[in-house]
Amino acid sequence: MNEWVVFSFAAILIIGGLLVSLIAAFGLFKFRFALNRMHAAAMCDTLAILLVLLGLIVIDGASILSLKLGLIIVLLWCASPVSSHLLANMEVIVSSKLKDNCEVPEQEEGGASES
């Protein structure tokens, strides 16, 4: 009975991760601009990776493999947002359309804005 509970919980985590990956794939095709597509992919891949690897950790139990999977989660959670940020900066710098269409809010004199 206990094995089925563990297996069911792990299956729910893995299927949840796969569903989040499908949502990210839909976002890649649905959105028009590169930064929107990148945001959809970056936000969903971190959650999808977390859910799938947590499901694998639950299936494996407490072992050295679970520790390795946990380290993979930490590495990917640190690397994915940083790489997405760098790619977004590159897109903003390179794309002339984004540079021309960027509106910089004007600062009011006096330093404080009205509430």
TARAFEN-V538519 format. One record per backbone hydrogen bond with DSSP energy under -1.0 kcal/mol. NH is the residue of the N-H (numbers start at 1). CO is the residue of the C=O. E is the energy in kcal/mol with one decimal. If there is no record, write none. Layout:
nh->NH co->CO e->E
nh->NH co->CO e->E
//
This chain:
nh->5 co->1 e->-1.4
nh->6 co->2 e->-2.2
nh->7 co->3 e->-2.6
nh->8 co->4 e->-2.6
nh->9 co->5 e->-2.4
nh->10 co->6 e->-2.5
nh->11 co->7 e->-2.6
nh->12 co->8 e->-2.3
nh->13 co->9 e->-2.1
nh->14 co->10 e->-2.5
nh->15 co->11 e->-2.8
nh->16 co->12 e->-2.3
nh->17 co->13 e->-2.1
nh->18 co->14 e->-2.1
nh->19 co->15 e->-2.4
nh->20 co->16 e->-2.2
nh->21 co->17 e->-1.9
nh->22 co->18 e->-2.0
nh->23 co->19 e->-2.1
nh->24 co->20 e->-2.1
nh->25 co->21 e->-2.3
nh->26 co->22 e->-2.3
nh->27 co->23 e->-2.2
nh->28 co->24 e->-1.9
nh->29 co->25 e->-1.3
nh->30 co->26 e->-2.3
nh->31 co->27 e->-1.9
nh->37 co->33 e->-2.2
nh->38 co->34 e->-2.5
nh->39 co->35 e->-2.0
nh->40 co->36 e->-2.2
nh->41 co->37 e->-2.2
nh->42 co->38 e->-2.8
nh->43 co->39 e->-2.4
nh->44 co->40 e->-1.6
nh->45 co->41 e->-2.3
nh->46 co->42 e->-1.2
nh->47 co->43 e->-1.1
nh->48 co->44 e->-2.8
nh->49 co->45 e->-2.5
nh->50 co->46 e->-1.9
nh->51 co->47 e->-2.5
nh->52 co->48 e->-2.5
nh->53 co->49 e->-2.4
nh->54 co->50 e->-2.3
nh->55 co->51 e->-2.1
nh->56 co->52 e->-2.0
nh->57 co->53 e->-2.2
nh->58 co->54 e->-2.4
nh->59 co->55 e->-2.0
nh->60 co->56 e->-2.3
nh->61 co->57 e->-2.3
nh->67 co->63 e->-1.4
nh->68 co->64 e->-2.1
nh->69 co->65 e->-2.5
nh->70 co->66 e->-2.2
nh->71 co->67 e->-2.1
nh->72 co->68 e->-1.9
nh->73 co->69 e->-2.0
nh->74 co->70 e->-2.1
nh->75 co->71 e->-2.6
nh->76 co->72 e->-2.8
nh->77 co->73 e->-2.4
nh->78 co->74 e->-1.4
nh->79 co->75 e->-2.6
nh->80 co->76 e->-2.3
nh->83 co->79 e->-2.6
nh->84 co->80 e->-2.3
nh->85 co->81 e->-2.2
nh->86 co->82 e->-2.3
nh->87 co->83 e->-2.4
nh->88 co->84 e->-2.3
nh->89 co->85 e->-2.4
nh->90 co->86 e->-2.2
nh->91 co->87 e->-2.3
nh->92 co->88 e->-2.2
nh->93 co->89 e->-2.3
nh->94 co->90 e->-2.8
nh->95 co->91 e->-2.3
nh->99 co->95 e->-1.6
nh->100 co->96 e->-2.4
nh->101 co->97 e->-1.8
nh->111 co->108 e->-1.3
//
